[in-house]
């Protein structure tokens, strides 16, 4: 039987959402586009209340809707965050990070930047291994990795799949500006996941924020014997 759903609540860099508007923005950030009815069900409040809040957020240009046909009947409004809405979950020190990357490139060249990324990769690998290697079961190892990533601001959670694999979901990228300026950071993180989970585990990135997805996601499964 497939594992029962297990998730780690996403962790924001700051306090958890408290106001109704913040809860809607957080839900759209972590769960993706939704209708008002689905949002109401998810947040356990009335559809009328959700629609009023969505209207207010739309006026603030934090959310927008698109009419989508979903079966017979009238198209439904599907709500999602705007670029300004995504900006409510900011990149950590993005301006400073971009300045540092530019300075490193100018002074030390691409080789110097690669050395920096390599050092960061080794530090991450050591830190992650200390937490992940305390567990032998794959699910517990993936959950341990997600807990670390959640604390680092990636709003990470784990979704067990029907075939026994796991999906590590990162709903936010706190280093997005750096990763956009230098995609070596993304390659490095995927390399760290593979190294930490070991050769007996297959890790594949299935969604990538830099490729236009709303999240980054990684399919993780045990390798079958050769």
N, C-alpha and C positions, 0 to 999 in steps of 0.2 A: 504494500500500500504506500502511496506517496506520503511524504511528511505533511503533517498538518501545518497550516500557514503560520510562519514565525516571522515577526518583523521587529525591527528596532526603531523606536520612535525617532524621527529626524531631530537633530539637535542644532539649534541656531547658535551663531556666535554670541548673540545677546540673549535677553530674556525670551521665554516662549510667548507666543501671541496671546494677548489678553482681550483686546477689543474685538467687536464683531467684524469690523473691516479687516483687521489683521488676520483673523481666523480664515476669512474668505481668501485673502491673498496667499496665505500659507497653504491652504488646501489646493489652490490652483497651481502653486509652485511645486508642491510635492506629488500631486496626483494627476496633473495635466488638465486639459480642457474638459469642462463639464457643463451640463445644462443646469439651469436654476433648480430644477426638481432634484437632480442628483446631488447638487451641492447641499440642498436642504436636508436630504436624507443623510448625507455624510456628516453634516454638522449638527444634526438632530434639532433643527429649528424649522419654522414654517416656511413654505415657499414664498409667501407674501413678504416676510421679513427679508429673505435672501434677495428677492427682486428689488426691494427698496435699497438695500445695501449695494447691489450691483449697479443700480442706476447712479447712485452717489459716486461709486468708484469709477464709473464710466465718465462722469462729468470731470473727474480729476485726472482722466486719461491714464488710469492705472490698469483698467481692464477693457476689453473689447469683445464683441460677439461676431459670430459668423452664422448665417442661416445654413443649416445642413438638413438634407432630406434623410430621414431615418424611418423607412417604411412608409406605409400609406398615411395620408393625412397631410397637414401643413408642415413645412420645414420647422425644425426646432432651432432656437438660439443656443449656440454652444459658446461658452465664455472661456476666455484665456487671458493671461497676463499680456500687457503691452510691454514694449521695451522699457518704458518708464516704470511699469510694475515690477519687472525683473530687477530694475535698479534699486528696489527696496531691499534687496538681498545682496548687498554690495560685495564687490571684489575687494579682498583685503589689501589696503594700502596700494591700490593699483597705480597711482601716479608715481609714487616713490619706486615701486617695483620696475615700472617701465623705464624710469630714469636710470636705475642701477643696471638694467640689462643693456641699455644703450651705451652707458659708460664702459661696461665690461667689454662690449664688442669693440668700442673705439680704442680702448687702451690695450686689451689683451687679444682681440680678434676672436673668431669663432672657436678656436682651440681653447682659449681661456674660458669661454662660456660653456663649452663641453665639459671642461674640468669641474666647473662649478656645479653643473647638473649631475655629474658623476659623484661628487662629494655628497650632494643632497640625497641622491639615490642610495648611497651606502648608509647614510645616517637613518633614512627611513627604513631600510631593510633591517638594520640592527634593532631599531625600536619595534617594528612590527613583529619580527621573529620572536622577541621576548614575550609578546602577548599570545601570538598564534601557536607557538610550539608548546604551550601549556596544555594543549588539547590534541587528542589523537583523532577524534571523529571529525569528518569533513564539515558537517553542519556547524559544529562548535567552532571550528577554525575560521570559517567564513564569518560567523557572527562576531567573533573576536576582532577580525579585521574591520568589519563594519563599525564596531563600537569605536575603534580608534579613528576611523575616517569621520564618523559623526562628531567626535570631540574636536576634530580639526576644522569643522565647518562645512563638510560636504553634504550634510543632511542625508546621511546614508541609512539604508534599510536593506533587509534581505527578504527575498520572495522565493520560497520553495516552488519548483516547477513539477509538473505531473510526472516527468520522466526521471525524477530523482536528482536532477541538477538544481543549482541555486542561481538566482539572479541577484547580484550585488548592484543596487541602484544608488546612484549619487544624484540627488535632485538639485544640487547647487555646486558650483565650482568657485571656491574663494580665491583661486589663482588664475582666473580666466584671462585677465589681461596679460599676465606673464605667458600663459600657454598660447595665447594668440600671437604674441610677439616672437615666441620661440617654442615650436611644437615639440622640441626635445623634452620639455617637461611632461607632456602627455605620454610620449614613448617611454620615458623613464618610469612613470607610475605603473604602466602596464607591465614593464619588466620587473618592477618590485613585486607586484602581485604574484607573478609567475614564480619568482624566486622564493618568496615567502611560503607559498602554498605547496611548493615542491614539485618534482618531476612526475609524481604520481597523480597530479591534478592538471586538468586542461582549463585554461583561462582564455576567453575570447571576448573582446569588446564588441558589443552589439549595438550600442547607441553612443553617439559622441556629440557633445554640445558644440564643438568647433565645426562639426559637419552639418549643423543646423537642427539637431535634435534638442528637445527641451531638457534632456538629462544625459548623463553618462551611465551606461549599464554594462555589466560584465557577466557573461554566462560562465559558471564555474561547475565543473563536473569531474568525477573520478575517472581516470584513464582506465579503460579495460585492458586486461592482459594481452600482450602480443601473442 
